[in-house]
Amino acid sequence: MPKGYWIARLDVTDPVGFREYVAANGAAFSRFGARFIVRGGRFEAVEGTARSRNIVLEFKDYETAVACYHSPEYAAALALRQGRAEAEVVIIEGYDGPQPG
């Protein structure tokens, strides 16, 4: 079964307040078994418009990734992010099919 992922791109507008969101989101991520694949770090924007922060979270499957986003735990964290960062978040199913070569 393919894994599920959150792909998030953010520009933090209130770094001090954003720390509250970071501290709160762990409750949801822990409950749903999320694992950071990418959390900030160096990047090169080779096409399109970049954001200053990029995150990829891995979940055991797509349904778990969706459930985490819609959970009460994440809703509480998300409320703390509002007004402190501009973001795009995509929940996507992984791919387990044939690979090139």
C-alpha positions, 0 to 999 in steps of 0.5 A, spaced: 500 500 500 502 506 498 504 511 503 501 518 504 504 525 504 503 532 506 507 537 502 507 544 505 511 550 502 511 556 507 513 563 508 513 564 516 511 572 517 511 571 525 517 567 527 516 568 534 508 566 534 510 560 529 513 557 534 507 555 538 504 552 532 511 548 531 510 546 539 502 544 538 503 540 531 507 534 534 500 532 538 497 530 531 503 528 528 505 523 533 498 520 534 498 519 526 505 516 526 508 522 521 515 522 520 519 528 517 522 526 510 524 534 509 523 539 514 526 546 512 533 545 509 537 547 503 533 548 497 534 550 490 528 553 486 529 551 479 522 552 476 516 556 479 515 561 485 519 558 491 517 559 499 522 560 504 520 553 508 519 546 505 516 540 509 514 533 507 511 529 512 510 521 511 504 517 513 503 510 513 498 511 507 493 516 504 487 515 509 492 516 515 495 523 512 488 526 510 485 523 517 491 527 521 489 534 517 482 533 519 483 531 526 482 535 532 489 535 534 491 538 528 485 543 528 488 546 534 495 547 531 492 550 525 489 555 529 496 557 531 499 558 525 493 562 522 496 569 521 503 567 522 505 564 516 502 563 508 502 556 506 500 551 501 499 544 503 497 538 499 496 531 501 498 526 496 498 518 495 505 515 494 507 511 488 509 504 488 509 502 481 514 500 476 520 505 476 524 507 470 530 503 468 
